């Protein structure tokens, strides 16, 4: 993992990391409660560190100061493992994937567990990104998005895997409620949406030639989450502006709407998920039918 701070700051960072969940100078205890309001974890934290990272925490502590509450903060409904990783990040600038995630992945009944090994981490990066969005920590959002892309970008990793589809579905499912919480994110694309859009757009040929199952999953995602198609279209527009290669308007055979297809380039309609045969030479078209 690349350092997130200049190297001169490493002694400060390692000093800071030693305060992670330490009672020394701790001025707040964070209790994570499960659905039955039973505490799952109790953690020593420092208001200054949490407030420096997150305005949401700063607001919580401000309210607490005004109302003279006990220095214990109860957190309901948040994902405990992701929350622990978020605190780890706040003190150390990085996070680790909990062991429970790795043990659950090995219990996969199929032999494909080995292939999908880093992809299972995608779910964790996605959950942590959602939490970072809720608590308005953009640097952690960026790190999660980068780790997500690293763990699922070909040729280093297989693409697209079933877990990748699950992670994308999870991301867009979690995006709706959290984006209304954090008003900062409304107009700008969050880092994980951007990473996914880039991944899909730059691997569109791979997706177009993927198995029927994978194509069906992509189509389902595009239909269920129009925002996904809009994000990929935005990425396509950005890429096109960077190096215009021309293009022609073609009616999509799936939804009959007009889409821009580049010459000699296979593409997917991001509105309905159908394959659009653009200006592809005839022999390539015949080859696809075999
Ligand atoms: Zn279409």
py3Dmol code that shows the C-alpha trace and the ligand (Angstrom):
import py3Dmol

protein = """\
ATOM      1  CA  UNK A   1       0.000   0.000   0.000  1.00  0.00           C
ATOM      2  CA  UNK A   2       1.390   3.404  -0.944  1.00  0.00           C
ATOM      3  CA  UNK A   3       1.890   5.919   1.861  1.00  0.00           C
ATOM      4  CA  UNK A   4      -0.885   8.467   2.057  1.00  0.00           C
ATOM      5  CA  UNK A   5       1.252  11.118   3.755  1.00  0.00           C
ATOM      6  CA  UNK A   6       4.702  12.591   3.097  1.00  0.00           C
ATOM      7  CA  UNK A   7       7.491  10.380   4.460  1.00  0.00           C
ATOM      8  CA  UNK A   8       8.591  12.965   7.025  1.00  0.00           C
ATOM      9  CA  UNK A   9       5.296  12.332   8.810  1.00  0.00           C
ATOM     10  CA  UNK A  10       5.812   8.597   9.354  1.00  0.00           C
ATOM     11  CA  UNK A  11       7.032   8.920  12.972  1.00  0.00           C
ATOM     12  CA  UNK A  12       4.000  11.052  13.754  1.00  0.00           C
ATOM     13  CA  UNK A  13       1.747   8.490  12.055  1.00  0.00           C
ATOM     14  CA  UNK A  14       3.259   5.519  13.878  1.00  0.00           C
ATOM     15  CA  UNK A  15       2.915   7.452  17.127  1.00  0.00           C
ATOM     16  CA  UNK A  16      -0.706   8.165  16.284  1.00  0.00           C
ATOM     17  CA  UNK A  17      -1.328   4.516  15.360  1.00  0.00           C
ATOM     18  CA  UNK A  18      -0.232   3.468  18.870  1.00  0.00           C
ATOM     19  CA  UNK A  19      -3.269   5.336  20.248  1.00  0.00           C
ATOM     20  CA  UNK A  20      -5.678   3.178  18.214  1.00  0.00           C
ATOM     21  CA  UNK A  21      -8.163   1.726  20.747  1.00  0.00           C
ATOM     22  CA  UNK A  22      -5.828   2.789  23.583  1.00  0.00           C
ATOM     23  CA  UNK A  23      -7.181   4.123  26.900  1.00  0.00           C
ATOM     24  CA  UNK A  24      -4.307   6.651  27.045  1.00  0.00           C
ATOM     25  CA  UNK A  25      -5.722  10.187  26.738  1.00  0.00           C
ATOM     26  CA  UNK A  26      -8.957   8.613  25.501  1.00  0.00           C
ATOM     27  CA  UNK A  27     -11.842  11.015  26.046  1.00  0.00           C
ATOM     28  CA  UNK A  28     -14.663   9.053  24.448  1.00  0.00           C
ATOM     29  CA  UNK A  29     -15.813   5.449  24.418  1.00  0.00           C
ATOM     30  CA  UNK A  30     -17.599   4.188  21.350  1.00  0.00           C
ATOM     31  CA  UNK A  31     -20.010   1.325  21.813  1.00  0.00           C
ATOM     32  CA  UNK A  32     -21.202  -0.544  18.751  1.00  0.00           C
ATOM     33  CA  UNK A  33     -24.679  -1.960  19.342  1.00  0.00           C
ATOM     34  CA  UNK A  34     -26.342  -4.779  17.461  1.00  0.00           C
ATOM     35  CA  UNK A  35     -29.982  -4.885  16.314  1.00  0.00           C
ATOM     36  CA  UNK A  36     -31.097  -5.742  19.882  1.00  0.00           C
ATOM     37  CA  UNK A  37     -29.134  -2.776  21.313  1.00  0.00           C
ATOM     38  CA  UNK A  38     -26.642  -5.146  22.923  1.00  0.00           C
ATOM     39  CA  UNK A  39     -23.053  -3.865  22.807  1.00  0.00           C
ATOM     40  CA  UNK A  40     -20.889  -5.815  20.358  1.00  0.00           C
ATOM     41  CA  UNK A  41     -17.703  -3.798  20.798  1.00  0.00           C
ATOM     42  CA  UNK A  42     -16.511  -1.071  23.115  1.00  0.00           C
ATOM     43  CA  UNK A  43     -13.622   1.046  21.873  1.00  0.00           C
ATOM     44  CA  UNK A  44     -11.403   3.745  23.343  1.00  0.00           C
ATOM     45  CA  UNK A  45     -11.191   6.718  21.016  1.00  0.00           C
ATOM     46  CA  UNK A  46     -10.052  10.333  20.916  1.00  0.00           C
ATOM     47  CA  UNK A  47     -12.446  13.105  19.940  1.00  0.00           C
ATOM     48  CA  UNK A  48      -9.713  15.140  18.297  1.00  0.00           C
ATOM     49  CA  UNK A  49      -8.672  12.323  15.937  1.00  0.00           C
ATOM     50  CA  UNK A  50     -12.224  11.403  14.951  1.00  0.00           C
ATOM     51  CA  UNK A  51     -13.265  15.047  14.532  1.00  0.00           C
ATOM     52  CA  UNK A  52     -10.211  15.827  12.405  1.00  0.00           C
ATOM     53  CA  UNK A  53     -11.306  13.095   9.975  1.00  0.00           C
ATOM     54  CA  UNK A  54     -15.046  13.497  10.005  1.00  0.00           C
ATOM     55  CA  UNK A  55     -17.370  16.477  10.378  1.00  0.00           C
ATOM     56  CA  UNK A  56     -20.112  13.988  11.306  1.00  0.00           C
ATOM     57  CA  UNK A  57     -18.154  12.945  14.421  1.00  0.00           C
ATOM     58  CA  UNK A  58     -17.289  16.594  15.181  1.00  0.00           C
ATOM     59  CA  UNK A  59     -21.029  17.358  15.160  1.00  0.00           C
ATOM     60  CA  UNK A  60     -21.802  14.385  17.427  1.00  0.00           C
ATOM     61  CA  UNK A  61     -19.198  15.551  19.980  1.00  0.00           C
ATOM     62  CA  UNK A  62     -20.412  19.144  19.771  1.00  0.00           C
ATOM     63  CA  UNK A  63     -23.951  18.067  20.572  1.00  0.00           C
ATOM     64  CA  UNK A  64     -22.662  15.923  23.396  1.00  0.00           C
ATOM     65  CA  UNK A  65     -20.792  18.925  24.830  1.00  0.00           C
ATOM     66  CA  UNK A  66     -23.904  21.097  24.744  1.00  0.00           C
ATOM     67  CA  UNK A  67     -26.135  18.460  26.297  1.00  0.00           C
ATOM     68  CA  UNK A  68     -23.517  17.305  28.811  1.00  0.00           C
ATOM     69  CA  UNK A  69     -23.878  13.642  27.940  1.00  0.00           C
ATOM     70  CA  UNK A  70     -21.608  10.968  29.361  1.00  0.00           C
ATOM     71  CA  UNK A  71     -18.500  10.463  27.207  1.00  0.00           C
ATOM     72  CA  UNK A  72     -19.914   7.303  25.675  1.00  0.00           C
ATOM     73  CA  UNK A  73     -21.215   7.306  22.120  1.00  0.00           C
ATOM     74  CA  UNK A  74     -23.567   4.518  21.085  1.00  0.00           C
ATOM     75  CA  UNK A  75     -23.492   3.625  17.426  1.00  0.00           C
ATOM     76  CA  UNK A  76     -26.543   1.754  16.162  1.00  0.00           C
ATOM     77  CA  UNK A  77     -27.017  -0.204  12.974  1.00  0.00           C
ATOM     78  CA  UNK A  78     -23.537   0.302  11.561  1.00  0.00           C
ATOM     79  CA  UNK A  79     -21.607  -2.642  10.241  1.00  0.00           C
ATOM     80  CA  UNK A  80     -19.253  -3.465  13.210  1.00  0.00           C
ATOM     81  CA  UNK A  81     -16.380  -4.969  11.164  1.00  0.00           C
ATOM     82  CA  UNK A  82     -16.405  -2.046   8.746  1.00  0.00           C
ATOM     83  CA  UNK A  83     -16.605   0.375  11.679  1.00  0.00           C
ATOM     84  CA  UNK A  84     -13.504  -1.194  13.262  1.00  0.00           C
ATOM     85  CA  UNK A  85     -11.666  -0.861   9.949  1.00  0.00           C
ATOM     86  CA  UNK A  86     -12.748   2.787   9.708  1.00  0.00           C
ATOM     87  CA  UNK A  87     -11.275   3.520  13.153  1.00  0.00           C
ATOM     88  CA  UNK A  88      -8.098   1.663  12.193  1.00  0.00           C
ATOM     89  CA  UNK A  89      -7.839   3.907   9.135  1.00  0.00           C
ATOM     90  CA  UNK A  90      -8.342   7.063  11.228  1.00  0.00           C
ATOM     91  CA  UNK A  91      -5.315   6.206  13.366  1.00  0.00           C
ATOM     92  CA  UNK A  92      -3.039   4.541  10.806  1.00  0.00           C
ATOM     93  CA  UNK A  93      -3.994   5.688   7.300  1.00  0.00           C
ATOM     94  CA  UNK A  94      -4.758   2.141   6.164  1.00  0.00           C
ATOM     95  CA  UNK A  95      -7.122  -0.697   7.021  1.00  0.00           C
ATOM     96  CA  UNK A  96      -6.993  -4.471   7.107  1.00  0.00           C
ATOM     97  CA  UNK A  97      -9.630  -6.923   5.971  1.00  0.00           C
ATOM     98  CA  UNK A  98     -10.979  -8.914   8.957  1.00  0.00           C
ATOM     99  CA  UNK A  99     -10.115 -12.601   9.191  1.00  0.00           C
ATOM    100  CA  UNK A 100     -13.787 -13.600   9.350  1.00  0.00           C
ATOM    101  CA  UNK A 101     -14.165 -12.421   5.759  1.00  0.00           C
ATOM    102  CA  UNK A 102     -11.365 -14.712   4.632  1.00  0.00           C
ATOM    103  CA  UNK A 103     -12.705 -17.750   6.523  1.00  0.00           C
ATOM    104  CA  UNK A 104     -16.198 -17.343   5.078  1.00  0.00           C
ATOM    105  CA  UNK A 105     -14.731 -17.202   1.594  1.00  0.00           C
ATOM    106  CA  UNK A 106     -13.018 -20.587   2.002  1.00  0.00           C
ATOM    107  CA  UNK A 107     -16.345 -22.205   2.892  1.00  0.00           C
ATOM    108  CA  UNK A 108     -17.494 -21.772  -0.707  1.00  0.00           C
ATOM    109  CA  UNK A 109     -18.874 -25.104  -1.916  1.00  0.00           C
ATOM    110  CA  UNK A 110     -17.508 -24.742  -5.434  1.00  0.00           C
ATOM    111  CA  UNK A 111     -13.917 -25.138  -6.550  1.00  0.00           C
ATOM    112  CA  UNK A 112     -13.915 -21.542  -7.766  1.00  0.00           C
ATOM    113  CA  UNK A 113     -13.080 -20.214  -4.283  1.00  0.00           C
ATOM    114  CA  UNK A 114      -9.423 -19.926  -5.203  1.00  0.00           C
ATOM    115  CA  UNK A 115     -10.150 -17.860  -8.304  1.00  0.00           C
ATOM    116  CA  UNK A 116     -12.506 -15.538  -6.451  1.00  0.00           C
ATOM    117  CA  UNK A 117     -10.235 -15.098  -3.432  1.00  0.00           C
ATOM    118  CA  UNK A 118      -9.360 -11.411  -3.744  1.00  0.00           C
ATOM    119  CA  UNK A 119     -12.774 -10.680  -5.227  1.00  0.00           C
ATOM    120  CA  UNK A 120     -14.467 -11.563  -1.935  1.00  0.00           C
ATOM    121  CA  UNK A 121     -12.581  -8.628  -0.449  1.00  0.00           C
ATOM    122  CA  UNK A 122     -14.551  -6.465  -2.883  1.00  0.00           C
ATOM    123  CA  UNK A 123     -17.597  -6.779  -0.654  1.00  0.00           C
ATOM    124  CA  UNK A 124     -15.590  -5.470   2.290  1.00  0.00           C
ATOM    125  CA  UNK A 125     -14.134  -2.515   0.344  1.00  0.00           C
ATOM    126  CA  UNK A 126     -17.706  -1.705  -0.777  1.00  0.00           C
ATOM    127  CA  UNK A 127     -19.143  -1.834   2.753  1.00  0.00           C
ATOM    128  CA  UNK A 128     -16.311   0.300   4.127  1.00  0.00           C
ATOM    129  CA  UNK A 129     -16.735   2.818   1.302  1.00  0.00           C
ATOM    130  CA  UNK A 130     -20.413   3.163   2.241  1.00  0.00           C
ATOM    131  CA  UNK A 131     -19.473   3.802   5.875  1.00  0.00           C
ATOM    132  CA  UNK A 132     -16.841   6.359   4.825  1.00  0.00           C
ATOM    133  CA  UNK A 133     -19.581   8.080   2.802  1.00  0.00           C
ATOM    134  CA  UNK A 134     -21.921   8.130   5.811  1.00  0.00           C
ATOM    135  CA  UNK A 135     -19.221   9.656   8.023  1.00  0.00           C
ATOM    136  CA  UNK A 136     -17.975  11.972   5.254  1.00  0.00           C
ATOM    137  CA  UNK A 137     -14.340  10.786   5.110  1.00  0.00           C
ATOM    138  CA  UNK A 138     -13.328  11.355   1.466  1.00  0.00           C
ATOM    139  CA  UNK A 139      -9.750  10.074   1.864  1.00  0.00           C
ATOM    140  CA  UNK A 140     -11.075   6.718   3.084  1.00  0.00           C
ATOM    141  CA  UNK A 141     -13.607   6.619   0.241  1.00  0.00           C
ATOM    142  CA  UNK A 142     -10.725   7.101  -2.195  1.00  0.00           C
ATOM    143  CA  UNK A 143      -8.673   4.347  -0.562  1.00  0.00           C
ATOM    144  CA  UNK A 144     -11.611   1.883  -0.672  1.00  0.00           C
ATOM    145  CA  UNK A 145     -12.257   2.703  -4.330  1.00  0.00           C
ATOM    146  CA  UNK A 146      -8.580   2.210  -5.163  1.00  0.00           C
ATOM    147  CA  UNK A 147      -8.447  -1.118  -3.315  1.00  0.00           C
ATOM    148  CA  UNK A 148     -11.663  -2.194  -5.046  1.00  0.00           C
ATOM    149  CA  UNK A 149     -10.159  -1.458  -8.462  1.00  0.00           C
ATOM    150  CA  UNK A 150      -6.851  -3.166  -7.569  1.00  0.00           C
ATOM    151  CA  UNK A 151      -8.671  -6.327  -6.461  1.00  0.00           C
ATOM    152  CA  UNK A 152     -10.820  -6.641  -9.573  1.00  0.00           C
ATOM    153  CA  UNK A 153      -9.039  -5.186 -12.577  1.00  0.00           C
ATOM    154  CA  UNK A 154      -7.859  -7.471 -15.371  1.00  0.00           C
ATOM    155  CA  UNK A 155      -5.436  -8.830 -16.348  1.00  0.00           C
ATOM    156  CA  UNK A 156      -4.257  -9.171 -12.723  1.00  0.00           C
ATOM    157  CA  UNK A 157      -7.655 -10.361 -11.520  1.00  0.00           C
ATOM    158  CA  UNK A 158     -10.411 -12.299 -13.268  1.00  0.00           C
ATOM    159  CA  UNK A 159     -13.184 -10.053 -14.530  1.00  0.00           C
ATOM    160  CA  UNK A 160     -16.145 -10.016 -14.257  1.00  0.00           C
ATOM    161  CA  UNK A 161     -16.617 -12.423 -11.340  1.00  0.00           C
ATOM    162  CA  UNK A 162     -19.964 -13.194  -9.651  1.00  0.00           C
ATOM    163  CA  UNK A 163     -18.640 -11.401  -6.533  1.00  0.00           C
ATOM    164  CA  UNK A 164     -17.895  -8.316  -8.587  1.00  0.00           C
ATOM    165  CA  UNK A 165     -21.541  -8.189  -9.694  1.00  0.00           C
ATOM    166  CA  UNK A 166     -22.652  -8.659  -6.073  1.00  0.00           C
ATOM    167  CA  UNK A 167     -20.329  -5.854  -4.930  1.00  0.00           C
ATOM    168  CA  UNK A 168     -21.593  -3.463  -7.625  1.00  0.00           C
ATOM    169  CA  UNK A 169     -25.183  -4.308  -6.676  1.00  0.00           C
ATOM    170  CA  UNK A 170     -24.364  -3.697  -2.994  1.00  0.00           C
ATOM    171  CA  UNK A 171     -22.690  -0.375  -3.785  1.00  0.00           C
ATOM    172  CA  UNK A 172     -25.646   1.012  -5.727  1.00  0.00           C
ATOM    173  CA  UNK A 173     -28.100  -0.336  -3.126  1.00  0.00           C
ATOM    174  CA  UNK A 174     -26.185   1.400  -0.295  1.00  0.00           C
ATOM    175  CA  UNK A 175     -25.630   4.566  -2.315  1.00  0.00           C
ATOM    176  CA  UNK A 176     -29.256   5.735  -2.261  1.00  0.00           C
ATOM    177  CA  UNK A 177     -29.751   6.245   1.503  1.00  0.00           C
ATOM    178  CA  UNK A 178     -26.184   7.386   2.259  1.00  0.00           C
ATOM    179  CA  UNK A 179     -26.021  10.037  -0.447  1.00  0.00           C
ATOM    180  CA  UNK A 180     -28.968  11.874   1.138  1.00  0.00           C
ATOM    181  CA  UNK A 181     -27.170  11.805   4.511  1.00  0.00           C
ATOM    182  CA  UNK A 182     -24.059  13.462   3.218  1.00  0.00           C
ATOM    183  CA  UNK A 183     -25.006  16.587   1.323  1.00  0.00           C
ATOM    184  CA  UNK A 184     -21.373  17.012   0.277  1.00  0.00           C
ATOM    185  CA  UNK A 185     -21.635  14.123  -2.146  1.00  0.00           C
ATOM    186  CA  UNK A 186     -24.833  14.986  -4.004  1.00  0.00           C
ATOM    187  CA  UNK A 187     -23.345  16.746  -7.017  1.00  0.00           C
ATOM    188  CA  UNK A 188     -20.094  14.867  -7.306  1.00  0.00           C
ATOM    189  CA  UNK A 189     -19.661  11.253  -8.223  1.00  0.00           C
ATOM    190  CA  UNK A 190     -18.397   9.252  -5.250  1.00  0.00           C
ATOM    191  CA  UNK A 191     -14.981   7.574  -5.747  1.00  0.00           C
ATOM    192  CA  UNK A 192     -16.312   4.004  -5.894  1.00  0.00           C
ATOM    193  CA  UNK A 193     -18.980   4.823  -8.518  1.00  0.00           C
ATOM    194  CA  UNK A 194     -16.228   6.458 -10.554  1.00  0.00           C
ATOM    195  CA  UNK A 195     -13.899   3.451 -10.147  1.00  0.00           C
ATOM    196  CA  UNK A 196     -16.681   1.030 -11.193  1.00  0.00           C
ATOM    197  CA  UNK A 197     -17.651   3.189 -14.182  1.00  0.00           C
ATOM    198  CA  UNK A 198     -14.006   3.333 -15.330  1.00  0.00           C
ATOM    199  CA  UNK A 199     -13.650  -0.400 -14.876  1.00  0.00           C
ATOM    200  CA  UNK A 200     -16.796  -1.165 -16.888  1.00  0.00           C
ATOM    201  CA  UNK A 201     -15.997   1.292 -19.648  1.00  0.00           C
ATOM    202  CA  UNK A 202     -12.379   0.260 -20.113  1.00  0.00           C
ATOM    203  CA  UNK A 203     -13.389  -3.440 -20.124  1.00  0.00           C
ATOM    204  CA  UNK A 204     -16.490  -3.057 -22.306  1.00  0.00           C
ATOM    205  CA  UNK A 205     -15.115  -5.456 -24.916  1.00  0.00           C
ATOM    206  CA  UNK A 206     -14.487  -8.066 -22.214  1.00  0.00           C
ATOM    207  CA  UNK A 207     -18.048  -7.564 -20.925  1.00  0.00           C
ATOM    208  CA  UNK A 208     -19.535  -7.788 -24.404  1.00  0.00           C
ATOM    209  CA  UNK A 209     -17.823 -11.139 -24.925  1.00  0.00           C
ATOM    210  CA  UNK A 210     -18.491 -12.422 -21.408  1.00  0.00           C
ATOM    211  CA  UNK A 211     -20.647 -15.485 -20.765  1.00  0.00           C
ATOM    212  CA  UNK A 212     -24.421 -15.270 -21.217  1.00  0.00           C
ATOM    213  CA  UNK A 213     -24.794 -15.399 -17.439  1.00  0.00           C
ATOM    214  CA  UNK A 214     -22.463 -12.425 -16.975  1.00  0.00           C
ATOM    215  CA  UNK A 215     -24.269 -10.489 -19.711  1.00  0.00           C
ATOM    216  CA  UNK A 216     -27.596 -11.190 -18.029  1.00  0.00           C
ATOM    217  CA  UNK A 217     -26.239  -9.984 -14.680  1.00  0.00           C
ATOM    218  CA  UNK A 218     -24.910  -6.784 -16.244  1.00  0.00           C
ATOM    219  CA  UNK A 219     -28.254  -6.161 -17.980  1.00  0.00           C
ATOM    220  CA  UNK A 220     -30.110  -6.678 -14.707  1.00  0.00           C
ATOM    221  CA  UNK A 221     -27.842  -4.191 -12.890  1.00  0.00           C
ATOM    222  CA  UNK A 222     -28.260  -1.555 -15.623  1.00  0.00           C
ATOM    223  CA  UNK A 223     -32.051  -1.940 -15.540  1.00  0.00           C
ATOM    224  CA  UNK A 224     -32.276  -1.902 -11.733  1.00  0.00           C
ATOM    225  CA  UNK A 225     -29.858   1.002 -11.241  1.00  0.00           C
ATOM    226  CA  UNK A 226     -30.146   3.599 -14.031  1.00  0.00           C
ATOM    227  CA  UNK A 227     -27.515   5.588 -12.095  1.00  0.00           C
ATOM    228  CA  UNK A 228     -24.955   2.903 -13.018  1.00  0.00           C
ATOM    229  CA  UNK A 229     -25.640   3.428 -16.735  1.00  0.00           C
ATOM    230  CA  UNK A 230     -25.490   7.204 -16.230  1.00  0.00           C
ATOM    231  CA  UNK A 231     -22.121   6.900 -14.447  1.00  0.00           C
ATOM    232  CA  UNK A 232     -20.655   4.723 -17.230  1.00  0.00           C
ATOM    233  CA  UNK A 233     -22.020   7.121 -19.870  1.00  0.00           C
ATOM    234  CA  UNK A 234     -20.318   9.980 -18.018  1.00  0.00           C
ATOM    235  CA  UNK A 235     -17.054   8.054 -18.067  1.00  0.00           C
ATOM    236  CA  UNK A 236     -17.498   7.287 -21.796  1.00  0.00           C
ATOM    237  CA  UNK A 237     -18.045  10.998 -22.462  1.00  0.00           C
ATOM    238  CA  UNK A 238     -14.912  11.906 -20.496  1.00  0.00           C
ATOM    239  CA  UNK A 239     -12.834   9.302 -22.354  1.00  0.00           C
ATOM    240  CA  UNK A 240     -14.240  10.475 -25.687  1.00  0.00           C
ATOM    241  CA  UNK A 241     -13.338  14.111 -24.918  1.00  0.00           C
ATOM    242  CA  UNK A 242      -9.771  13.057 -24.126  1.00  0.00           C
ATOM    243  CA  UNK A 243      -9.228  11.352 -27.472  1.00  0.00           C
ATOM    244  CA  UNK A 244     -12.081  11.859 -29.929  1.00  0.00           C
ATOM    245  CA  UNK A 245     -12.275   8.893 -32.275  1.00  0.00           C
ATOM    246  CA  UNK A 246     -15.483   9.836 -34.008  1.00  0.00           C
ATOM    247  CA  UNK A 247     -18.682   7.877 -33.736  1.00  0.00           C
ATOM    248  CA  UNK A 248     -22.057   7.254 -35.303  1.00  0.00           C
ATOM    249  CA  UNK A 249     -25.590   7.313 -33.953  1.00  0.00           C
ATOM    250  CA  UNK A 250     -27.137   3.847 -33.957  1.00  0.00           C
ATOM    251  CA  UNK A 251     -30.532   2.728 -32.640  1.00  0.00           C
ATOM    252  CA  UNK A 252     -30.057   0.193 -29.848  1.00  0.00           C
ATOM    253  CA  UNK A 253     -31.723  -3.070 -30.807  1.00  0.00           C
ATOM    254  CA  UNK A 254     -32.762  -3.606 -27.188  1.00  0.00           C
ATOM    255  CA  UNK A 255     -34.432  -0.340 -26.149  1.00  0.00           C
ATOM    256  CA  UNK A 256     -34.553   1.414 -29.568  1.00  0.00           C
ATOM    257  CA  UNK A 257     -32.951   4.537 -28.119  1.00  0.00           C
ATOM    258  CA  UNK A 258     -30.135   6.271 -29.990  1.00  0.00           C
ATOM    259  CA  UNK A 259     -26.636   5.553 -28.784  1.00  0.00           C
ATOM    260  CA  UNK A 260     -23.254   6.696 -30.024  1.00  0.00           C
ATOM    261  CA  UNK A 261     -21.153   3.802 -31.234  1.00  0.00           C
ATOM    262  CA  UNK A 262     -17.540   4.287 -32.214  1.00  0.00           C
ATOM    263  CA  UNK A 263     -16.369   3.020 -35.547  1.00  0.00           C
ATOM    264  CA  UNK A 264     -15.060  -0.562 -35.471  1.00  0.00           C
ATOM    265  CA  UNK A 265     -15.806  -0.884 -31.800  1.00  0.00           C
ATOM    266  CA  UNK A 266     -18.165  -3.286 -30.101  1.00  0.00           C
ATOM    267  CA  UNK A 267     -20.170  -1.660 -27.317  1.00  0.00           C
ATOM    268  CA  UNK A 268     -22.936  -2.071 -24.822  1.00  0.00           C
ATOM    269  CA  UNK A 269     -26.018   0.148 -24.500  1.00  0.00           C
ATOM    270  CA  UNK A 270     -25.660   1.525 -20.943  1.00  0.00           C
ATOM    271  CA  UNK A 271     -29.396   2.164 -20.744  1.00  0.00           C
ATOM    272  CA  UNK A 272     -30.657  -1.382 -21.266  1.00  0.00           C
ATOM    273  CA  UNK A 273     -27.510  -3.525 -21.244  1.00  0.00           C
ATOM    274  CA  UNK A 274     -27.931  -4.900 -24.767  1.00  0.00           C
ATOM    275  CA  UNK A 275     -24.960  -5.339 -27.048  1.00  0.00           C
ATOM    276  CA  UNK A 276     -24.858  -2.738 -29.786  1.00  0.00           C
ATOM    277  CA  UNK A 277     -23.089  -3.771 -32.948  1.00  0.00           C
ATOM    278  CA  UNK A 278     -21.578  -0.499 -34.098  1.00  0.00           C
ATOM    279  CA  UNK A 279     -19.396  -0.074 -37.136  1.00  0.00           C
ATOM    280  CA  UNK A 280     -18.007  -3.568 -36.655  1.00  0.00           C
ATOM    281  CA  UNK A 281     -16.670  -5.255 -39.789  1.00  0.00           C
ATOM    282  CA  UNK A 282     -18.906  -8.031 -41.148  1.00  0.00           C
ATOM    283  CA  UNK A 283     -16.479 -10.856 -40.464  1.00  0.00           C
ATOM    284  CA  UNK A 284     -16.382  -9.958 -36.742  1.00  0.00           C
ATOM    285  CA  UNK A 285     -20.172  -9.942 -36.709  1.00  0.00           C
ATOM    286  CA  UNK A 286     -20.343 -13.377 -38.303  1.00  0.00           C
ATOM    287  CA  UNK A 287     -17.691 -14.628 -35.898  1.00  0.00           C
ATOM    288  CA  UNK A 288     -19.819 -13.646 -32.908  1.00  0.00           C
ATOM    289  CA  UNK A 289     -22.750 -15.700 -34.142  1.00  0.00           C
ATOM    290  CA  UNK A 290     -20.858 -18.982 -34.246  1.00  0.00           C
TER     291      UNK A 290
END
"""
ligand_1 = """\
1
ZN
Zn -30.522 -0.061 -25.265
"""
view = py3Dmol.view(width=600, height=400)
view.addModel(protein, "pdb")
view.setStyle({"model": 0}, {"cartoon": {"style": "trace"}})
view.addModel(ligand_1, "xyz")
view.setStyle({"model": 1}, {"stick": {}})
view.zoomTo()
view.show()
